[in-house]
Amino acid sequence: MADYSAEEEQLEKLKEWWRENRNYVIAGVVLGLLVVFGWRGWETHTQSMAEDGSMHFENLHVATQLGQYEQATEIAQNLREHYARTPYAGLGSLVVARAALEAGEPETAVESLTWAMDKARSREIQALARLRLARVKFDQGESDAALSLLVRPPRQSFTAAYAELRGDIHASEGRTEQAREAYQAALDASERDTGNLGMLRMKLDAMGGPRE
């Protein structure tokens, strides 16, 4: 009988606890379900966005191949506006920037490369966009602006390319010593990462060769 009374007392305590805490328990269960199903929904959404972004990128590539510059520009803008969380937005900006240069629209190229440099999801794409933007600035006669883009240390895989472009800029301005140092840095990086060793050596020799 004592055992029965104890069980009844425990049951009453459990009922009382439930009356006081059921709202919190139910809320916790609901939140857990939302997290589970919300995460699955997010995964599905992300996969769908990636697939759609891939399709638009393919369309962009075809448009540039066919010389349809205006259509390519529109597709690239759509990728930036609606698929910025996918890698295709950054890739699309690189592709349309090249098409813009071929079409004689450097400002569009600058805009696209700047977006990719600042907002692309991939750091590799960001580094490549920065390098290409520096080249565009250099070609436009904006040497200081180009050099400022190359000050930030790039990813290791871009070390040689960044240094070589710095060398080209310094050489064009008659800064022989700075050009020599840059070409030497590019050559050192290329020997580790592979690269155009012959051309770099020619550029370095034109600046007086390596220091003894």
VEXSEKOL-148190 format. One line per 8 residues: number of its first residue (from 1); their letters; for each residue x, y, z of N, C-alpha, C, CB. Coordinates in nm, 3 decimals. Glycine has a CB too. Layout:
# residues N
NUM> a> X/Y/Z/X/Y/Z/X/Y/Z/X/Y/Z; ...
***
This chain:
# residues 212
1> madysaee> 0.083/-0.120/0.000/0.000/0.000/0.000/0.086/0.125/0.000/-0.093/0.001/0.121; 0.198/0.114/0.078/0.288/0.228/0.083/0.349/0.255/-0.052/0.398/0.205/0.185; 0.383/0.144/-0.123/0.439/0.160/-0.257/0.340/0.227/-0.349/0.482/0.024/-0.314; 0.214/0.189/-0.338/0.110/0.245/-0.423/0.097/0.395/-0.395/-0.025/0.173/-0.400; 0.098/0.432/-0.268/0.086/0.572/-0.231/0.203/0.652/-0.285/0.077/0.587/-0.078; 0.321/0.592/-0.277/0.440/0.661/-0.328/0.430/0.682/-0.479/0.566/0.582/-0.295; 0.380/0.581/-0.550/0.363/0.595/-0.695/0.262/0.702/-0.729/0.320/0.462/-0.756; 0.151/0.707/-0.649/0.049/0.808/-0.672/0.107/0.948/-0.648/-0.072/0.784/-0.581
9> eqleklke> 0.190/0.958/-0.544/0.250/1.087/-0.514/0.343/1.131/-0.626/0.327/1.080/-0.382; 0.422/1.036/-0.679/0.512/1.066/-0.791/0.434/1.105/-0.916/0.602/0.947/-0.820; 0.322/1.033/-0.935/0.239/1.064/-1.052/0.181/1.204/-1.043/0.127/0.962/-1.067; 0.136/1.241/-0.922/0.081/1.375/-0.903/0.187/1.483/-0.925/0.020/1.388/-0.763; 0.306/1.452/-0.875/0.415/1.547/-0.896/0.447/1.562/-1.046/0.540/1.503/-0.819; 0.443/1.449/-1.118/0.469/1.453/-1.261/0.363/1.532/-1.334/0.476/1.311/-1.317; 0.235/1.511/-1.292/0.126/1.586/-1.354/0.142/1.735/-1.329/-0.009/1.537/-1.302; 0.178/1.767/-1.203/0.196/1.908/-1.169/0.309/1.970/-1.250/0.223/1.925/-1.019
17> wwrenrny> 0.421/1.893/-1.263/0.534/1.943/-1.342/0.493/1.964/-1.488/0.652/1.845/-1.335; 0.414/1.871/-1.541/0.370/1.882/-1.679/0.282/2.004/-1.701/0.295/1.756/-1.720; 0.191/2.030/-1.605/0.104/2.146/-1.618/0.186/2.275/-1.619/0.001/2.150/-1.504; 0.295/2.276/-1.543/0.376/2.397/-1.534/0.472/2.414/-1.652/0.454/2.396/-1.405; 0.513/2.303/-1.710/0.620/2.309/-1.810/0.581/2.261/-1.949/0.735/2.230/-1.763; 0.457/2.220/-1.967/0.422/2.160/-2.096/0.441/2.255/-2.213/0.279/2.113/-2.094; 0.413/2.384/-2.190/0.429/2.480/-2.301/0.574/2.486/-2.348/0.381/2.619/-2.258; 0.666/2.481/-2.250/0.808/2.484/-2.286/0.850/2.357/-2.358/0.894/2.505/-2.162
25> viagvvlg> 0.799/2.244/-2.309/0.834/2.116/-2.372/0.783/2.110/-2.515/0.777/1.999/-2.291; 0.658/2.148/-2.533/0.599/2.147/-2.668/0.675/2.241/-2.761/0.450/2.187/-2.661; 0.709/2.360/-2.707/0.784/2.455/-2.789/0.919/2.399/-2.830/0.803/2.587/-2.713; 0.984/2.328/-2.736/1.113/2.267/-2.768/1.102/2.162/-2.875/1.174/2.207/-2.644; 1.000/2.079/-2.867/0.978/1.974/-2.968/0.951/2.036/-3.104/0.860/1.884/-2.927; 0.864/2.137/-3.105/0.831/2.204/-3.231/0.956/2.269/-3.291/0.721/2.311/-3.209; 1.036/2.335/-3.205/1.157/2.399/-3.254/1.253/2.295/-3.313/1.226/2.476/-3.142; 1.265/2.181/-3.244/1.351/2.075/-3.295/1.306/2.026/-3.430/1.355/1.959/-3.198
33> llvvfgwr> 1.175/2.008/-3.446/1.123/1.964/-3.575/1.148/2.068/-3.684/0.973/1.934/-3.565; 1.132/2.195/-3.645/1.156/2.302/-3.742/1.302/2.303/-3.786/1.117/2.438/-3.683; 1.392/2.281/-3.690/1.534/2.279/-3.723/1.564/2.166/-3.820/1.620/2.264/-3.596; 1.512/2.046/-3.791/1.538/1.929/-3.876/1.483/1.950/-4.016/1.477/1.803/-3.814; 1.354/1.983/-4.021/1.291/1.997/-4.153/1.337/2.125/-4.223/1.138/1.996/-4.140; 1.368/2.228/-4.142/1.418/2.352/-4.201/1.554/2.330/-4.266/1.428/2.462/-4.096; 1.641/2.252/-4.200/1.773/2.222/-4.255/1.761/2.141/-4.383/1.858/2.147/-4.153; 1.670/2.043/-4.382/1.649/1.965/-4.504/1.598/2.053/-4.617/1.551/1.849/-4.478
41> gwethtqs> 1.508/2.143/-4.582/1.456/2.235/-4.683/1.564/2.326/-4.737/1.342/2.318/-4.626; 1.653/2.370/-4.645/1.763/2.456/-4.688/1.858/2.381/-4.780/1.839/2.511/-4.566; 1.887/2.256/-4.748/1.974/2.176/-4.834/1.913/2.161/-4.973/1.999/2.038/-4.771; 1.782/2.134/-4.976/1.714/2.120/-5.104/1.719/2.251/-5.183/1.567/2.077/-5.083; 1.695/2.361/-5.111/1.699/2.494/-5.176/1.838/2.523/-5.231/1.657/2.604/-5.076; 1.941/2.494/-5.150/2.078/2.520/-5.192/2.114/2.439/-5.317/2.176/2.488/-5.079; 2.075/2.312/-5.317/2.103/2.227/-5.433/2.032/2.279/-5.557/2.061/2.082/-5.405; 1.907/2.322/-5.540/1.830/2.375/-5.652/1.895/2.503/-5.706/1.685/2.403/-5.609
49> maedgsmh> 1.941/2.590/-5.615/2.006/2.713/-5.658/2.134/2.683/-5.736/2.038/2.802/-5.537; 2.210/2.584/-5.688/2.334/2.548/-5.757/2.306/2.496/-5.897/2.412/2.444/-5.675; 2.203/2.413/-5.908/2.168/2.358/-6.039/2.122/2.468/-6.134/2.059/2.251/-6.025; 2.038/2.558/-6.084/1.990/2.669/-6.168/2.106/2.760/-6.207/1.881/2.750/-6.095; 2.195/2.787/-6.109/2.311/2.871/-6.138/2.399/2.810/-6.244/2.391/2.895/-6.012; 2.417/2.677/-6.237/2.497/2.608/-6.338/2.436/2.623/-6.476/2.511/2.460/-6.302; 2.304/2.612/-6.484/2.237/2.625/-6.613/2.256/2.765/-6.671/2.087/2.594/-6.599; 2.240/2.867/-6.585/2.258/3.005/-6.632/2.403/3.029/-6.676/2.219/3.105/-6.521
57> fenlhvat> 2.496/2.970/-6.603/2.637/2.987/-6.640/2.665/2.925/-6.776/2.728/2.926/-6.533; 2.606/2.809/-6.801/2.623/2.746/-6.932/2.566/2.836/-7.042/2.554/2.608/-6.935; 2.450/2.896/-7.014/2.390/2.988/-7.111/2.481/3.109/-7.135/2.251/3.035/-7.063; 2.543/3.156/-7.027/2.635/3.268/-7.039/2.754/3.230/-7.127/2.683/3.314/-6.901; 2.806/3.112/-7.103/2.921/3.067/-7.181/2.886/3.056/-7.330/2.971/2.930/-7.129; 2.769/3.003/-7.359/2.724/2.991/-7.499/2.708/3.130/-7.561/2.591/2.913/-7.507; 2.651/3.223/-7.485/2.628/3.359/-7.536/2.761/3.426/-7.571/2.552/3.444/-7.432; 2.862/3.408/-7.488/2.993/3.468/-7.518/3.058/3.401/-7.638/3.086/3.459/-7.396
65> qlgqyeqa> 3.038/3.269/-7.650/3.094/3.197/-7.766/3.033/3.247/-7.896/3.071/3.046/-7.751; 2.905/3.283/-7.890/2.835/3.330/-8.009/2.849/3.481/-8.030/2.687/3.294/-7.999; 2.922/3.546/-7.940/2.940/3.690/-7.953/2.819/3.771/-7.914/2.977/3.723/-8.092; 2.728/3.711/-7.837/2.607/3.781/-7.793/2.637/3.855/-7.662/2.487/3.681/-7.774; 2.706/3.967/-7.674/2.758/4.037/-7.558/2.648/4.088/-7.466/2.844/4.152/-7.603; 2.544/4.150/-7.523/2.438/4.206/-7.440/2.365/4.097/-7.361/2.339/4.284/-7.526; 2.338/3.986/-7.428/2.272/3.875/-7.359/2.362/3.819/-7.248/2.236/3.764/-7.460; 2.490/3.809/-7.277/2.585/3.759/-7.177/2.588/3.851/-7.056/2.726/3.746/-7.238
73> teiaqnlr> 2.584/3.981/-7.080/2.586/4.078/-6.971/2.462/4.064/-6.884/2.596/4.221/-7.026; 2.348/4.045/-6.947/2.223/4.027/-6.872/2.226/3.900/-6.787/2.103/4.022/-6.969; 2.278/3.793/-6.842/2.285/3.667/-6.768/2.379/3.682/-6.649/2.332/3.551/-6.860; 2.493/3.747/-6.670/2.589/3.767/-6.562/2.528/3.850/-6.450/2.717/3.834/-6.614; 2.452/3.952/-6.486/2.385/4.035/-6.386/2.282/3.954/-6.310/2.318/4.157/-6.453; 2.211/3.869/-6.379/2.112/3.782/-6.314/2.181/3.687/-6.215/2.033/3.702/-6.419; 2.294/3.634/-6.253/2.369/3.547/-6.163/2.412/3.622/-6.037/2.493/3.490/-6.234; 2.456/3.745/-6.053/2.500/3.823/-5.937/2.382/3.857/-5.845/2.569/3.951/-5.981
81> ehyartpy> 2.268/3.884/-5.904/2.153/3.926/-5.825/2.082/3.810/-5.756/2.055/3.999/-5.913; 2.075/3.695/-5.823/1.994/3.585/-5.771/2.072/3.459/-5.732/1.892/3.549/-5.873; 2.198/3.451/-5.771/2.274/3.329/-5.742/2.411/3.364/-5.682/2.292/3.244/-5.870; 2.413/3.472/-5.606/2.540/3.520/-5.550/2.602/3.420/-5.453/2.517/3.652/-5.478; 2.523/3.332/-5.395/2.574/3.234/-5.300/2.632/3.110/-5.368/2.464/3.193/-5.204; 2.624/3.106/-5.499/2.683/2.995/-5.575/2.814/3.043/-5.638/2.584/2.943/-5.685; 2.903/2.951/-5.673/3.028/2.993/-5.738/3.008/3.047/-5.879/3.124/2.877/-5.744; 2.889/3.023/-5.937/2.866/3.062/-6.075/2.854/3.212/-6.093/2.742/2.995/-6.127
89> aglgslvv> 2.818/3.284/-5.987/2.810/3.430/-5.998/2.949/3.488/-6.020/2.745/3.491/-5.871; 3.047/3.440/-5.942/3.184/3.488/-5.959/3.243/3.446/-6.091/3.270/3.437/-5.847; 3.223/3.319/-6.129/3.272/3.271/-6.257/3.210/3.348/-6.372/3.244/3.122/-6.273; 3.080/3.373/-6.362/3.011/3.448/-6.467/3.066/3.588/-6.482/2.863/3.455/-6.438; 3.103/3.650/-6.369/3.160/3.785/-6.375/3.295/3.784/-6.445/3.174/3.843/-6.233; 3.374/3.680/-6.422/3.503/3.670/-6.491/3.483/3.654/-6.642/3.584/3.551/-6.437; 3.387/3.569/-6.679/3.363/3.543/-6.821/3.312/3.668/-6.892/3.262/3.429/-6.837; 3.216/3.735/-6.830/3.158/3.852/-6.897/3.256/3.968/-6.898/3.027/3.894/-6.828
97> araaleag> 3.348/3.973/-6.802/3.451/4.078/-6.803/3.540/4.063/-6.925/3.536/4.074/-6.674; 3.577/3.941/-6.955/3.660/3.918/-7.074/3.583/3.954/-7.201/3.706/3.770/-7.080; 3.456/3.917/-7.206/3.374/3.950/-7.321/3.360/4.101/-7.335/3.235/3.885/-7.310; 3.350/4.171/-7.222/3.337/4.317/-7.225/3.463/4.381/-7.282/3.309/4.371/-7.084; 3.578/4.330/-7.245/3.703/4.384/-7.299/3.711/4.362/-7.449/3.824/4.320/-7.229; 3.670/4.245/-7.493/3.672/4.215/-7.636/3.572/4.302/-7.712/3.641/4.068/-7.661; 3.466/4.344/-7.643/3.365/4.428/-7.706/3.397/4.577/-7.693/3.230/4.401/-7.645; 3.513/4.608/-7.633/3.550/4.747/-7.618/3.474/4.818/-7.509/3.531/4.819/-7.745
105> epetaves> 3.436/4.745/-7.404/3.361/4.801/-7.292/3.440/4.780/-7.162/3.219/4.737/-7.282; 3.552/4.849/-7.145/3.635/4.825/-7.026/3.567/4.858/-6.895/3.761/4.906/-7.037; 3.477/4.956/-6.894/3.410/4.992/-6.769/3.322/4.879/-6.717/3.326/5.119/-6.788; 3.258/4.809/-6.811/3.178/4.693/-6.772/3.268/4.584/-6.716/3.096/4.638/-6.892; 3.384/4.569/-6.777/3.481/4.471/-6.727/3.526/4.506/-6.586/3.603/4.462/-6.821; 3.554/4.633/-6.563/3.596/4.678/-6.430/3.486/4.650/-6.327/3.630/4.828/-6.432; 3.363/4.681/-6.364/3.250/4.658/-6.273/3.236/4.510/-6.239/3.119/4.710/-6.335; 3.245/4.426/-6.338/3.229/4.282/-6.317/3.343/4.225/-6.233/3.222/4.209/-6.450
113> ltwamdka> 3.465/4.267/-6.264/3.581/4.217/-6.190/3.581/4.266/-6.046/3.710/4.258/-6.260; 3.537/4.389/-6.026/3.529/4.443/-5.890/3.429/4.364/-5.807/3.490/4.591/-5.892; 3.316/4.331/-5.868/3.216/4.250/-5.795/3.275/4.115/-5.758/3.088/4.231/-5.881; 3.339/4.050/-5.853/3.396/3.918/-5.827/3.505/3.925/-5.721/3.452/3.857/-5.955; 3.586/4.029/-5.725/3.693/4.046/-5.629/3.638/4.062/-5.487/3.779/4.166/-5.667; 3.528/4.134/-5.474/3.473/4.164/-5.342/3.373/4.061/-5.292/3.407/4.298/-5.346; 3.299/3.996/-5.383/3.184/3.919/-5.339/3.178/3.774/-5.385/3.062/3.986/-5.384; 3.271/3.732/-5.467/3.267/3.592/-5.512/3.283/3.499/-5.392/3.379/3.565/-5.617
121> rsreiqal> 3.217/3.383/-5.397/3.221/3.289/-5.286/3.356/3.220/-5.273/3.112/3.186/-5.301; 3.426/3.206/-5.384/3.554/3.136/-5.386/3.669/3.235/-5.372/3.569/3.054/-5.515; 3.763/3.207/-5.282/3.879/3.293/-5.267/3.970/3.285/-5.390/3.957/3.255/-5.142; 3.970/3.171/-5.456/4.047/3.160/-5.580/3.993/3.255/-5.685/4.044/3.014/-5.633; 3.860/3.261/-5.697/3.798/3.353/-5.794/3.826/3.497/-5.754/3.646/3.328/-5.803; 3.820/3.527/-5.625/3.851/3.662/-5.579/3.993/3.702/-5.617/3.832/3.672/-5.428; 4.087/3.612/-5.596/4.227/3.642/-5.626/4.249/3.661/-5.776/4.318/3.530/-5.575; 4.184/3.577/-5.857/4.197/3.589/-6.002/4.133/3.717/-6.051/4.134/3.468/-6.071
129> arlrlarv> 4.017/3.753/-5.995/3.950/3.877/-6.034/4.036/3.998/-6.000/3.813/3.888/-5.965; 4.102/3.997/-5.884/4.190/4.107/-5.846/4.306/4.120/-5.945/4.245/4.086/-5.702; 4.364/4.008/-5.984/4.475/4.008/-6.080/4.430/4.065/-6.214/4.531/3.866/-6.098; 4.315/4.020/-6.262/4.267/4.067/-6.392/4.227/4.214/-6.387/4.148/3.983/-6.438; 4.172/4.257/-6.274/4.136/4.398/-6.260/4.261/4.484/-6.262/4.056/4.422/-6.130; 4.366/4.437/-6.197/4.493/4.511/-6.200/4.546/4.522/-6.342/4.598/4.442/-6.110; 4.532/4.416/-6.420/4.576/4.421/-6.560/4.496/4.523/-6.640/4.564/4.283/-6.625; 4.366/4.526/-6.616/4.283/4.623/-6.687/4.325/4.765/-6.651/4.133/4.601/-6.654
137> kfdqgesd> 4.345/4.790/-6.522/4.388/4.923/-6.477/4.523/4.961/-6.539/4.397/4.928/-6.323; 4.613/4.864/-6.545/4.744/4.888/-6.606/4.728/4.923/-6.753/4.834/4.764/-6.591; 4.646/4.849/-6.824/4.622/4.875/-6.966/4.559/5.012/-6.989/4.533/4.766/-7.026; 4.483/5.060/-6.889/4.420/5.191/-6.899/4.514/5.304/-6.858/4.295/5.195/-6.814; 4.637/5.270/-6.826/4.735/5.371/-6.786/4.728/5.410/-6.640/4.715/5.493/-6.869; 4.653/5.334/-6.560/4.640/5.363/-6.418/4.734/5.271/-6.338/4.492/5.345/-6.371; 4.863/5.299/-6.351/4.963/5.212/-6.291/4.954/5.208/-6.139/5.101/5.257/-6.332; 4.935/5.324/-6.076/4.927/5.327/-5.930/4.807/5.248/-5.880/4.919/5.471/-5.881
145> aalsllvr> 4.694/5.261/-5.948/4.575/5.187/-5.909/4.598/5.038/-5.925/4.453/5.232/-5.992; 4.667/5.001/-6.032/4.697/4.860/-6.054/4.786/4.805/-5.944/4.763/4.840/-6.191; 4.891/4.879/-5.908/4.982/4.835/-5.804/4.912/4.823/-5.669/5.100/4.930/-5.793; 4.820/4.914/-5.643/4.748/4.909/-5.515/4.666/4.782/-5.502/4.656/5.032/-5.500; 4.620/4.729/-5.614/4.544/4.604/-5.611/4.634/4.484/-5.585/4.470/4.586/-5.742; 4.762/4.500/-5.612/4.856/4.389/-5.598/4.932/4.391/-5.467/4.954/4.390/-5.712; 4.901/4.489/-5.381/4.969/4.499/-5.252/4.924/4.388/-5.158/4.944/4.636/-5.189; 4.794/4.363/-5.153/4.741/4.260/-5.064/4.799/4.124/-5.102/4.587/4.256/-5.069
153> pprqsfta> 4.856/4.053/-5.007/4.914/3.921/-5.039/4.809/3.829/-5.099/4.975/3.856/-4.914; 4.835/3.775/-5.217/4.739/3.684/-5.280/4.750/3.544/-5.223/4.760/3.680/-5.431; 4.665/3.458/-5.266/4.679/3.317/-5.231/4.809/3.266/-5.293/4.556/3.234/-5.280; 4.866/3.166/-5.233/4.998/3.120/-5.274/5.004/3.083/-5.423/5.039/3.000/-5.190; 4.896/3.026/-5.473/4.896/2.984/-5.613/4.904/3.101/-5.710/4.772/2.903/-5.641; 4.881/3.225/-5.661/4.886/3.343/-5.747/5.010/3.428/-5.721/4.762/3.427/-5.727; 5.099/3.381/-5.635/5.216/3.460/-5.598/5.297/3.501/-5.720/5.304/3.383/-5.500; 5.327/3.406/-5.808/5.410/3.435/-5.925/5.342/3.533/-6.020/5.443/3.305/-5.999
161> ayaelrgd> 5.215/3.512/-6.045/5.143/3.599/-6.139/5.133/3.742/-6.086/5.002/3.544/-6.165; 5.106/3.757/-5.956/5.099/3.891/-5.897/5.235/3.960/-5.906/5.053/3.882/-5.749; 5.340/3.887/-5.871/5.474/3.946/-5.874/5.515/3.984/-6.016/5.576/3.850/-5.813; 5.484/3.899/-6.112/5.520/3.929/-6.250/5.450/4.055/-6.299/5.484/3.812/-6.341; 5.324/4.071/-6.265/5.252/4.190/-6.308/5.309/4.314/-6.239/5.102/4.177/-6.278; 5.346/4.303/-6.113/5.412/4.416/-6.046/5.540/4.453/-6.121/5.442/4.382/-5.897; 5.614/4.348/-6.163/5.736/4.374/-6.239/5.707/4.445/-6.370/5.809/4.245/-6.267; 5.604/4.402/-6.441/5.568/4.467/-6.569/5.534/4.614/-6.548/5.449/4.394/-6.634
169> ihasegrt> 5.461/4.643/-6.440/5.420/4.781/-6.414/5.542/4.866/-6.380/5.317/4.787/-6.298; 5.626/4.815/-6.292/5.747/4.892/-6.256/5.837/4.912/-6.378/5.825/4.820/-6.144; 5.851/4.809/-6.460/5.935/4.820/-6.580/5.881/4.927/-6.674/5.943/4.686/-6.652; 5.750/4.933/-6.689/5.690/5.033/-6.779/5.711/5.175/-6.728/5.541/5.006/-6.797; 5.731/5.189/-6.597/5.752/5.321/-6.537/5.900/5.353/-6.521/5.683/5.330/-6.402; 5.986/5.261/-6.568/6.129/5.286/-6.560/6.189/5.260/-6.423/6.157/5.425/-6.600; 6.117/5.191/-6.338/6.168/5.161/-6.204/6.239/5.025/-6.209/6.051/5.160/-6.097; 6.362/5.028/-6.254/6.436/4.905/-6.283/6.455/4.818/-6.161/6.570/4.939/-6.343
177> eqareayq> 6.496/4.877/-6.050/6.525/4.797/-5.931/6.399/4.728/-5.877/6.587/4.886/-5.823; 6.289/4.803/-5.874/6.163/4.743/-5.827/6.117/4.632/-5.921/6.053/4.851/-5.814; 6.136/4.655/-6.051/6.097/4.554/-6.149/6.181/4.429/-6.133/6.110/4.609/-6.293; 6.311/4.448/-6.112/6.400/4.334/-6.094/6.359/4.251/-5.972/6.546/4.381/-6.079; 6.329/4.319/-5.861/6.289/4.248/-5.740/6.159/4.170/-5.762/6.272/4.346/-5.623; 6.066/4.234/-5.833/5.937/4.168/-5.858/5.954/4.046/-5.947/5.839/4.265/-5.921; 6.033/4.060/-6.052/6.055/3.947/-6.142/6.128/3.833/-6.071/6.135/3.991/-6.267; 6.222/3.869/-5.984/6.293/3.765/-5.910/6.196/3.690/-5.819/6.408/3.825/-5.829
185> aaldaser> 6.106/3.765/-5.753/6.006/3.702/-5.666/5.915/3.610/-5.748/5.921/3.809/-5.593; 5.879/3.655/-5.868/5.794/3.573/-5.954/5.867/3.447/-5.997/5.750/3.653/-6.078; 5.994/3.462/-6.029/6.073/3.347/-6.072/6.089/3.247/-5.958/6.211/3.393/-6.122; 6.115/3.296/-5.839/6.128/3.208/-5.723/5.999/3.130/-5.698/6.166/3.288/-5.598; 5.886/3.200/-5.708/5.757/3.133/-5.686/5.727/3.034/-5.797/5.644/3.237/-5.676; 5.764/3.069/-5.921/5.737/2.981/-6.034/5.817/2.853/-6.026/5.767/3.052/-6.164; 5.936/2.861/-5.972/6.019/2.741/-5.959/5.956/2.643/-5.861/6.160/2.778/-5.914; 5.875/2.694/-5.771/5.804/2.606/-5.677/5.671/2.560/-5.734/5.782/2.677/-5.544
193> dtgnlgml> 5.603/2.652/-5.802/5.464/2.626/-5.842/5.448/2.600/-5.991/5.378/2.742/-5.802; 5.558/2.597/-6.066/5.560/2.590/-6.212/5.517/2.724/-6.270/5.468/2.477/-6.264; 5.554/2.751/-6.393/5.518/2.877/-6.456/5.603/2.900/-6.580/5.535/2.994/-6.358; 5.591/3.019/-6.634/5.664/3.053/-6.756/5.805/3.099/-6.720/5.588/3.164/-6.836; 5.891/3.003/-6.691/6.025/3.035/-6.642/6.108/3.108/-6.747/6.097/2.908/-6.600; 6.098/3.064/-6.873/6.178/3.127/-6.978/6.145/3.274/-6.994/6.156/3.056/-7.109; 6.018/3.309/-6.999/5.977/3.448/-7.014/6.018/3.532/-6.894/5.828/3.458/-7.035; 6.003/3.474/-6.776/6.042/3.548/-6.655/6.192/3.576/-6.653/6.001/3.470/-6.530
201> rmkldamg> 6.271/3.477/-6.693/6.416/3.498/-6.696/6.454/3.607/-6.797/6.489/3.367/-6.731; 6.384/3.611/-6.911/6.410/3.715/-7.011/6.377/3.852/-6.954/6.327/3.689/-7.140; 6.265/3.862/-6.884/6.226/3.990/-6.825/6.327/4.033/-6.718/6.085/3.981/-6.764; 6.368/3.937/-6.638/6.467/3.967/-6.534/6.599/4.011/-6.596/6.489/3.845/-6.443; 6.643/3.943/-6.700/6.769/3.980/-6.767/6.760/4.120/-6.826/6.803/3.880/-6.878; 6.641/4.156/-6.877/6.622/4.288/-6.937/6.635/4.399/-6.832/6.485/4.296/-7.005; 6.614/4.363/-6.706/6.628/4.459/-6.597/6.767/4.454/-6.534/6.522/4.434/-6.492; 6.858/4.380/-6.596/6.994/4.371/-6.544/7.028/4.239/-6.483/7.017/4.476/-6.444
209> gpre> 6.933/4.147/-6.483/6.960/4.014/-6.430/6.950/4.010/-6.279/7.096/3.968/-6.473; 6.960/3.889/-6.222/6.952/3.875/-6.078/7.071/3.938/-6.008/6.941/3.729/-6.040; 7.049/3.978/-5.884/7.160/4.033/-5.806/7.265/3.927/-5.779/7.110/4.091/-5.675; 7.387/3.971/-5.778/7.497/3.878/-5.747/7.505/3.858/-5.596/7.633/3.931/-5.802
***
